[in-house]
Structures are given as C-alpha cells and as structure tokens.
Amino acid sequence: MSSRPEIRVLGIDPGSLITGYGVITVQGNKNHFVDCGFIETSSKDPLAVRLKTIYEGIAVLIQQFQPDQVAIEQVFVHRNVGSALKLGQARGAAICAAAVADLPVSEYSPRTIKQAVVGRGSADKSQVQHMI
C-alpha cells in the first residue's frame, strides 16, 4: 500500500496594502506548517505599482516554495465599492503570478476558510490568527 503524495499549497489572503500568505504541506489528512508572512505595499504608491509589488512578491514565493497549487480568498462584497475593486485587482495580480507559473488556483470564500481553520464561519480575524 503506497502513501499519498505530499502536496504543497500556497494560500493567499489578498489585499491592496497587505497581502498575507501561508505555505503548508498536506499529506492525507495531515497538514504541516511551512511558512507564513505578508507582502506589504505603500499607500503612497500608485495602485499599478502596488499591484506589481504583489505580483512580483507572489512570483518570488512560488519560486522559493515550489507549491503544487495555490488557494486564494474570493472577493466578498464590501460596503465600500472602491475597496472591493482594489481587493479584486490585488487578487488578479496574485492569480496572474500563479497562472504564469502554470499552477492550479482554487478559490474559497472567507466563510469557508474560517470554518476550516476555526470551526466557525463567522469567526473574526483574531480567532483565525489564534488558531494559526
């Protein structure tokens, strides 16, 4: 009986100012932490420069960690339409970096991610951070 192959996943929490990431390996039902951090941009920079920083940062992470796939948070509806558009553009920059590397991208709702990490889809950010 052969064991399941190990899969390395790069998870991305996109943002136009701070894009968080986490890298795990998954083998069967066991997850192992590899690394986490963030890509920070400056609000003083034009949006195009911030998107380039996100794209290049994700490309470096892909080269460094060699993931088998990428998981990214879906856009959720903001009260502020401008914020939602910027978030969508940050997602696009990250997804493009994955696509250039020929990596499959899976998209998950914030509720699904919170449910998987905390056990409650309505968990707040501090609860998610505590579990990680």
C-alpha positions in Angstrom: 0.0 0.0 0.0 1.6 3.3 -1.1 1.2 6.5 0.9 -0.5 9.6 -0.6 1.8 12.1 -2.2 2.6 15.3 -0.3 1.0 18.4 -1.8 2.4 21.9 -1.1 -0.1 24.7 -1.0 0.4 28.4 -1.1 -2.5 30.2 0.5 -3.1 33.8 -0.3 -5.2 36.4 1.6 -5.1 39.3 -0.9 -5.1 43.0 0.0 -4.1 46.2 -1.9 -1.9 47.2 1.1 -1.0 43.9 2.8 -1.3 40.5 1.1 -0.9 37.7 3.5 0.3 34.2 2.7 0.8 30.8 4.2 2.5 27.7 2.9 1.6 24.2 4.1 2.2 20.7 3.1 -0.7 18.3 3.0 -0.4 14.5 3.1 -3.6 12.6 3.6 -5.4 14.3 6.4 -2.3 15.8 8.0 -1.3 19.4 7.4 2.2 20.8 8.2 3.1 24.4 8.6 6.0 25.6 6.3 6.0 29.4 6.4 3.8 32.5 6.6 4.2 36.2 6.1 3.0 39.1 4.1 3.8 41.3 1.2 3.4 45.0 2.1 2.8 47.9 -0.2 2.8 51.6 0.4 -0.5 53.5 0.3 1.7 56.4 -1.1 2.4 54.4 -4.3 0.1 54.4 -7.3 -2.2 51.3 -7.5 -0.3 50.0 -10.5 3.0 49.9 -8.5 1.3 48.2 -5.6 -0.2 45.5 -7.9 3.3 45.0 -9.5 4.7 44.5 -6.0 2.1 41.9 -5.2 2.6 40.1 -8.5 6.4 40.0 -8.0 6.1 39.0 -4.4 3.9 36.1 -5.2 6.2 35.1 -8.0 9.2 35.0 -5.6 7.2 32.9 -3.1 6.3 30.5 -5.9 9.9 30.2 -6.9 11.0 29.8 -3.2 8.5 27.3 -2.0 7.6 25.5 -5.3 3.9 24.9 -4.4 1.8 22.4 -6.3 -1.3 24.6 -6.1 -2.5 28.0 -4.9 -5.5 28.7 -2.8 -6.8 32.3 -2.7 -9.7 34.0 -0.9 -12.6 35.1 -3.0 -13.7 38.7 -3.1 -16.6 39.4 -0.7 -18.9 42.4 -1.0 -17.7 45.5 0.8 -19.8 48.4 1.8 -17.1 50.5 0.0 -17.1 49.6 -3.7 -13.7 51.2 -4.2 -12.2 48.8 -1.6 -13.8 45.8 -3.3 -12.4 46.8 -6.6 -8.9 47.2 -5.2 -9.2 43.9 -3.5 -10.2 42.3 -6.8 -7.3 43.8 -8.5 -4.9 42.5 -5.8 -6.4 39.1 -6.3 -5.9 39.4 -10.0 -2.2 40.2 -9.6 -1.7 37.1 -7.3 -3.7 34.9 -9.6 -1.7 36.0 -12.6 1.5 35.1 -10.8 0.2 31.6 -10.2 -1.1 31.3 -13.8 2.3 32.3 -15.2 3.9 29.5 -13.1 1.2 27.1 -14.5 -0.2 26.4 -11.1 -3.8 25.5 -10.5 -5.7 28.1 -8.4 -8.6 27.2 -6.1 -10.8 30.0 -4.7 -12.5 29.9 -1.4 -14.9 32.2 0.4 -13.8 33.8 3.6 -16.6 31.9 5.4 -15.2 28.5 4.1 -11.7 29.4 5.2 -12.8 30.5 8.7 -14.9 27.3 9.0 -11.9 25.1 8.1 -9.4 27.0 10.4 -11.6 27.9 13.4 -14.6 25.6 13.1 -17.0 28.6 12.7 -17.6 30.5 9.5 -18.4 33.7 11.5 -15.1 33.8 13.3 -13.3 37.1 13.5 -9.7 37.8 12.4 -8.3 37.5 15.9 -9.8 34.0 16.2 -8.3 32.9 12.9 -4.9 34.3 13.9 -5.0 32.5 17.2 -5.7 29.2 15.5 -2.9 29.7 13.1 
